[in-house]
């Protein structure tokens, strides 16, 4: 049913992604679909990496670790942005298109009052891309 799974990853908060990562791995094995882990980094130094090249290396290591741990096929895609918080939705849409993903599995944030002002990333990606979106809470 699914041919390519995309998983947005925030390397700063990997400890909060457990359920989404496990769900993506389970679906990957069930549908024999590879997983593409996607990360967006600022072009300036961050708590995760000094530059986009170092971030890409860390994301690739993360993807390799997930593939080994879960027995799945995985790739990574790293994107840089002057302001990832502003560009995240459009960058995720671009990643869906470039990877050919037909399913996005992403972790949810805890809902709060700002959801009435700004839409969730998962909701935005579902509305603006051709992929199905599975938001894991």
Secondary structure, DSSP 8 states (H G I E B T S, - for coil): ---EEEEE--GGGGGG-HHHHHHHHHHHHHHT-EEEEEEEEESS--SS-SSHHHHHHHHHHHHHHHHHHHT--EEEEEEEES-HHHHHHHHHHHHHHHHT-SEEEEE-----GGGGTS--HHHHHHHHSSSEEEEE-
